[in-house]
Amino acid sequence: MFTVINKPAISLTEKALDKVREIRDSQGQPEAGLRIYVAGGGCSGYKYGMALDTPGADDEIYEFGDLKVIVDAMSFPYLSGANVDYVEDDLLGQGFKVENPNAVSTCGCGQSFKAE
């Protein structure tokens, strides 16, 4: 059984939520949520990942209106307190940006980080 949490430990800006809804709807997956996870790799040790998915038994679920955000138990400590935004930059292009208070350093592209 998964857990629904009403006070998120992770937040998304309205721009990020709108972009996820746009992607979800364009892919014909209206019931899917956004899974945000941390995996080993990247130039700083850990990297962020995001995918449309459905919740599993050990997942934390955060509800943002009609959108669910899913975080697995292993990733939760690394993502607690993080804020996800969607940015459009002339130099770096467009994409999701994670501001993570648990990161002690990040790589130049912002897609990987080092934790204590």
N, C-alpha and C positions, 0 to 999 in steps of 0.2 A: 504494500500500500504506500502510495506517495503522500507527501505532506504539502498542503497548501499554506503558504505563509502570507499574511496580509501586510506586514510591515517589512518591506524589502531590505535586504542587506546589500543589494546591488541596485543601482538606479540607471535609468536610460532617459536621455533627453527626448523631448517631443519629436525632434528631427530624426533621432534614431528609431523611435517607435514607429513613426510614419514610414520610414524606409523599410523596416522589417515587415510591416503590414503590406506594403507595396510588393515586396519580393514574395512573401507568402501567398498573396492573392494571385500574382502573375504565374506562379508555379502550380496553381490549382490545389493548394494544401490548406484550406481554411481552418482545419482543426489542429494544424501543427503549431508548436511553440518554438521559440528561439532557444536553442541550447548554447550556452556560453561555457567554455571549458578551458582548462590549462593543461598543456602537454609539455613534456620535456623536448627541448630543441631550441632552435633559433640561435641568434648570435649572443644572447645573454643568459641562456640556461633554460628558460621557460618561454613558451609562446602561447598566445591566445588563439582560440578556435571558436568558430560559430557555425551553427548548422540548424536547419529546420528539423525538428524531431518531435517525438512524443515522450512523455515522462516515463521513467523506470521506477522501480521499487524504492531505491535509495536516493532519489532526487529531491531537491528543494524546488518548489514551484512558487514563482512570484507572479502576481496577476496585475497587469496594466490594462484595465478595461477589458477588451476582447482578446488581448495578447498575453500569452503565458511565456515567462522566461524560466528556463530550466537550468539548474546548476547541480552537477553531481557532487557527491560527498567528498571526493578527493580534491576537486577544484575549489570548493567552498572557502576554505581558509585563505586561499590565495586571492579570491575575488571579493571577499567581504569588505564592504565600504567602497567598492569601485563604482565609477560612473562611466557609462558608455554613451558616446556621441557619434553622430554621423557628420563628417566634415567633407567639404569640397574645397580643394586647394589647387591653385594654378601650378604650383611646383610639384607637389606630391600626388596630385589626382584626388580621387574621392574614395572614401571608405570609412569603416568604423574605427573610432579611436577610443582606447580604454585609458582612463585616468585612474590609476590604482595606488591607493595609499600604502599597500603592502610591498610595493616595488622599491628596492633600495637603489636600483639603477635600471635604465632602459636603453635599448639600442636606438640608433638614429631614426629608424623608420617607425618606432613606437609599437611594433608588433611582437617584440619579445622583451623580457625583463628578468632581473635577478632579484630573488627574495632572500631575506635573512635566513 
